[in-house]
């Protein structure tokens, strides 16, 4: 399923007439074991923190803007709780929300799937038929957004914690390629960054030291592999992790791309 379909579905679920500044909001950054609740249509993912249950996302295709967690792994949750919004699947809505699956297996994350209950059933059809997704990789099958009148020169890709390129980046990578060809770019400057996250309990998580370099080099390799070869690549990275303040720490995990800098 295309990412924009999932984004529209999630937006419809949490839409409410209250303006953001009229709602009681609070930042929540925490690591927890995910919980999946069954419904008559599509499963919900939840997580518990400090005695409260939070709605994370739906069980959707891997190209969704919000990648579902994995059972057996903890997940880093970064989001803003909107308590005036109607709960989804019994959980407080987080919007926006960024989820990063931590790669290490955790035996504590073995909660059984919660059974479906009528009060939690969602009133729409499943976002895609049952079964595995088509599994497109990087550029394959990517649906880029409509090109602007003037092809952009700069791009920013954001990443999961300790993460590299995933399925949802497909459209962004295609946009970079299209802009480079449209501009007949002669050089591409790629800069990788790594970040940290200030958790709600006061602890700080810092990404692995090599992440900035790995992100920058991977992106350059993907662009070359997609045929962007007649350009001068300037690949660099910032080894120092960006300082977290607990607000939008996910923005620290990024790669910037500039055409003909």
LINTALIN-V8575 format. One record per backbone hydrogen bond with DSSP energy under -0.5 kcal/mol. NH is the residue of the N-H (numbers start at 1). CO is the residue of the C=O. Records with the same first field share a line. If there is no record, write none. Layout:
NH->CO / CO
//
This chain:
5->2
6->2
7->3
8->4
9->5
10->6
11->7
12->8
13->9
14->10
15->11
22->19
23->20
25->23
26->81
28->79
30->77
32->75
34->73
35->46
37->44
38->114
44->37
45->57
46->35
47->54
48->33
49->52
52->49
54->47
55->92
56->45
57->45
59->43
60->58
64->61
67->65
72->109
73->70
74->104
75->32
76->100
77->30 / 75
78->98
79->28
80->96
81->26 / 79
82->93
83->24 / 81
85->82
88->91
91->88
92->53
93->82
94->55
95->80 / 93
98->78
100->76
102->74
106->72
109->106
110->108
114->36
120->117
121->117 / 118
124->122
140->137
142->139
144->142
151->149
155->257
157->255
159->253
163->160
169->166
170->167
173->169
174->170
175->171
176->172
177->173
178->174
179->175
180->176
181->177
182->178
183->179
184->180 / 181
185->180
188->232
189->258
190->188 / 234
191->256
192->236
193->254
197->205
199->197 / 203
200->29
202->199
205->197
207->195
211->208
214->210
215->211
216->212
217->213
218->214
219->215
220->216
221->217
222->218
223->219
224->220
225->221
226->222
227->224
228->223
229->227
231->229
232->186
233->231
234->188
235->233
236->190 / 234
238->192
239->237
242->194
251->248
252->249
253->250
254->252
255->157
256->191
257->155
258->189
259->153
260->187
//
